[in-house]
Amino acid sequence: MIRMNAHDRKYGTVICGAGIVGLTLARELVRKGHKSIAVIEKEDRAGTHASGRNSGVLHAGIYYSSDTLKARFCAQGNAAMKEFCRKKNLALLESGKVIVAKNPGEVPTVVELHRRAVANGASAKLITEKELASIEPEAKTCETALHSPGTAVVDPKQVVAAMVEDLASTGKVEFFFDTRVIGLGSGRAVDTGRGKFAFELFINAAGAYSDIIAHSHGVGAEYRLLPFKGTYKKIVPARAGMVKGNIYPVPNIKNPFLGVHFTKNTKGELYLGPTAIPAFARENYGLLAGLNGEFPGILYRDAMLFLLNPQFRSLAFEEPKKYISRYFYRSAKELVRRLEPADIEHAEKVGIRPQLVDWKKKQLVMDFMVVRKENCVHVLNSVSPAFTCSMPFAEHVVREYIL
Ligand SMILES: Cc1cc2nc3c(=O)[nH]c(=O)nc-3n(C[C@H](O)[C@H](O)[C@H](O)COP(=O)(O)OP(=O)(O)OC[C@H]3O[C@@H](n4cnc5c(N)ncnc54)[C@H](O)[C@@H]3O)c2cc1C
């Protein structure tokens, strides 16, 4: 990793955030001939937050309505990330996925997901219970299931590390770790804990803090990011063979989250999760860890949404129950034939999903959002599947907002 002290430096482009969005944007700019790029990251390495804490699933593009950026870039991003992993010899598990229905009431959503998959260019097939048994013998479904052979799993930390190495080796990108962007001010230079960085172009790819950086530049005052905690559990190693790839429930397609699912990672470990429980700080990974002065404000916004938005209210009722092992077990048990409470063990893995809320409308924003003001571009809602979509999404941002 490269560490440098910065004192009033000058770069063509300054990118705030070394998550997958900041890194793929740097990569795209290098491809377009930019030569002087600084990536500023407050942590001591890249991918410390969402990009290194996710499930590592390369989604196929099934869930999203076809008018969204998510739908436009998911299948393409899946292919691009697979190619990157193959080229760099990174772990890539092309294990596919099934979405199973718990009861007849969920079957129309399975059919709708198939329709969306076809519209989005994702390969997906409606299958019978018998066909399901040959793909995932332990999975159970009602009447039909959706099979997505293109879904794959990567090790997100490996991907991020390989991308940093690639970028640093170009000689066109410098990384400044342990350096926090404090604010944008004039729009010509950015203040950091290590001095000012002057720029011609600034990109805000700060993930959970992107709204705060945007606000410091007078952008997106009506938008706030609310953190949702994703906790996982693990299946004991002796039982990890029960699932070959990925088994997902039918989600509520009005919500941005996909429900607790089984994912076999690239090391052969079987994880269950993540939940989507309202968190009380942007990096509140433990029960109290990461809590800060923002706690009352976040609690207030959660409470307001709870009162005014039925969609949020149903999430707030359903998800916290999964903190209780019995409920977590019950939702996992609905997906497979045999699962005993003793099959599930504690997992350290936890991530936070920052979700943008349009505060005027009291609505969750369901798609990625990009805003340009003057010479600054703000990526405001890099929600899942932004990891999967990152490469074509970066191409889009550079093409539409920068060149
Ligand atoms: C539990 C979980 C499961 C997920 N599963 C999947 C999945 O299976 N597939 C998928 O495609 N997507 C998944 N996602 C979503 C995906 O991980 C995110 O969409 C993606 O990682 C967002 O990338 P990012 O670069 O915007 O954010 P981040 O990775 O959070 O990067 C932002 C960076 O900015 C830095 N930063 C913030 N503020 C400042 C500042 N002021 N100064 C300097 N640096 C700053 C942060 O430290 C951070 O490193 C999941 C997310 C979570 C949390």
The ligand as an SDF file (V2000), in Angstrom:
LIG
                    3D

 53 58  0  0  0  0  0  0  0  0999 V2000
  -23.8040   -6.5840    3.7940 C   0  0  0  0  0  0  0  0  0  0  0  0
  -23.6940   -6.1850    2.3510 C   0  0  0  0  0  0  0  0  0  0  0  0
  -23.8860   -7.1290    1.3540 C   0  0  0  0  0  0  0  0  0  0  0  0
  -23.7930   -6.7460    0.0190 C   0  0  0  0  0  0  0  0  0  0  0  0
  -23.8370   -7.7080   -0.9560 N   0  0  0  0  0  0  0  0  0  0  0  0
  -23.5840   -7.3630   -2.2430 C   0  0  0  0  0  0  0  0  0  0  0  0
  -23.4520   -8.3670   -3.2340 C   0  0  0  0  0  0  0  0  0  0  0  0
  -23.4760   -9.5570   -2.9400 O   0  0  0  0  0  0  0  0  0  0  0  0
  -23.2610   -7.9710   -4.5320 N   0  0  0  0  0  0  0  0  0  0  0  0
  -23.1840   -6.6500   -4.8880 C   0  0  0  0  0  0  0  0  0  0  0  0
  -23.0370   -6.3550   -6.0820 O   0  0  0  0  0  0  0  0  0  0  0  0
  -23.2860   -5.6760   -3.9470 N   0  0  0  0  0  0  0  0  0  0  0  0
  -23.4470   -6.0120   -2.6400 C   0  0  0  0  0  0  0  0  0  0  0  0
  -23.4950   -5.0500   -1.6710 N   0  0  0  0  0  0  0  0  0  0  0  0
  -23.3970   -3.6450   -2.0800 C   0  0  0  0  0  0  0  0  0  0  0  0
  -21.9680   -3.2330   -2.3820 C   0  0  0  0  0  0  0  0  0  0  0  0
  -21.0660   -3.7320   -1.4330 O   0  0  0  0  0  0  0  0  0  0  0  0
  -21.9200   -1.7100   -2.4250 C   0  0  0  0  0  0  0  0  0  0  0  0
  -22.9110   -1.2810   -3.3140 O   0  0  0  0  0  0  0  0  0  0  0  0
  -20.5750   -1.1770   -2.9010 C   0  0  0  0  0  0  0  0  0  0  0  0
  -19.5190   -1.8000   -2.2080 O   0  0  0  0  0  0  0  0  0  0  0  0
  -20.5210    0.3370   -2.6990 C   0  0  0  0  0  0  0  0  0  0  0  0
  -19.2070    0.7590   -2.9950 O   0  0  0  0  0  0  0  0  0  0  0  0
  -18.7150    2.2090   -2.6430 P   0  0  0  0  0  0  0  0  0  0  0  0
  -17.3460    2.3300   -3.2100 O   0  0  0  0  0  0  0  0  0  0  0  0
  -19.7230    3.2090   -3.0580 O   0  0  0  0  0  0  0  0  0  0  0  0
  -18.7120    2.2810   -1.0370 O   0  0  0  0  0  0  0  0  0  0  0  0
  -17.6120    1.8490    0.0320 P   0  0  0  0  0  0  0  0  0  0  0  0
  -17.0400    0.5350   -0.2560 O   0  0  0  0  0  0  0  0  0  0  0  0
  -18.2300    2.0480    1.3630 O   0  0  0  0  0  0  0  0  0  0  0  0
  -16.4490    2.8990   -0.1840 O   0  0  0  0  0  0  0  0  0  0  0  0
  -16.5320    4.2410    0.2100 C   0  0  0  0  0  0  0  0  0  0  0  0
  -15.1760    4.6100    0.7810 C   0  0  0  0  0  0  0  0  0  0  0  0
  -15.1480    6.0180    1.0400 O   0  0  0  0  0  0  0  0  0  0  0  0
  -14.3750    6.2160    2.1990 C   0  0  0  0  0  0  0  0  0  0  0  0
  -14.7330    7.5310    2.7650 N   0  0  0  0  0  0  0  0  0  0  0  0
  -15.9480    7.9060    3.2510 C   0  0  0  0  0  0  0  0  0  0  0  0
  -15.9000    9.1750    3.6860 N   0  0  0  0  0  0  0  0  0  0  0  0
  -14.6450    9.6120    3.4530 C   0  0  0  0  0  0  0  0  0  0  0  0
  -13.9800   10.8510    3.6920 C   0  0  0  0  0  0  0  0  0  0  0  0
  -14.6080   11.8810    4.2270 N   0  0  0  0  0  0  0  0  0  0  0  0
  -12.6670   10.9590    3.3390 N   0  0  0  0  0  0  0  0  0  0  0  0
  -11.9980    9.9110    2.7680 C   0  0  0  0  0  0  0  0  0  0  0  0
  -12.5790    8.7210    2.5470 N   0  0  0  0  0  0  0  0  0  0  0  0
  -13.8870    8.5700    2.8610 C   0  0  0  0  0  0  0  0  0  0  0  0
  -14.7720    5.0680    3.0930 C   0  0  0  0  0  0  0  0  0  0  0  0
  -13.8280    4.8340    4.1320 O   0  0  0  0  0  0  0  0  0  0  0  0
  -14.8870    3.9340    2.1110 C   0  0  0  0  0  0  0  0  0  0  0  0
  -13.6890    3.1890    2.0140 O   0  0  0  0  0  0  0  0  0  0  0  0
  -23.5720   -5.3860   -0.3200 C   0  0  0  0  0  0  0  0  0  0  0  0
  -23.3790   -4.4500    0.6870 C   0  0  0  0  0  0  0  0  0  0  0  0
  -23.4040   -4.8430    2.0180 C   0  0  0  0  0  0  0  0  0  0  0  0
  -23.1080   -3.8320    3.0880 C   0  0  0  0  0  0  0  0  0  0  0  0
  1  2  1  0
  2  3  1  0
  2 52  2  0
  3  4  2  0
  4  5  1  0
  4 50  1  0
  5  6  2  0
  6  7  1  0
  6 13  1  0
  7  8  2  0
  7  9  1  0
  9 10  1  0
 10 11  2  0
 10 12  1  0
 12 13  2  0
 13 14  1  0
 14 15  1  0
 14 50  1  0
 15 16  1  0
 16 17  1  0
 16 18  1  0
 18 19  1  0
 18 20  1  0
 20 21  1  0
 20 22  1  0
 22 23  1  0
 23 24  1  0
 24 25  2  0
 24 26  1  0
 24 27  1  0
 27 28  1  0
 28 29  2  0
 28 30  1  0
 28 31  1  0
 31 32  1  0
 32 33  1  0
 33 34  1  0
 33 48  1  0
 34 35  1  0
 35 36  1  0
 35 46  1  0
 36 37  1  0
 36 45  1  0
 37 38  2  0
 38 39  1  0
 39 40  1  0
 39 45  2  0
 40 41  1  0
 40 42  2  0
 42 43  1  0
 43 44  2  0
 44 45  1  0
 46 47  1  0
 46 48  1  0
 48 49  1  0
 50 51  2  0
 51 52  1  0
 52 53  1  0
M  END
$$$$
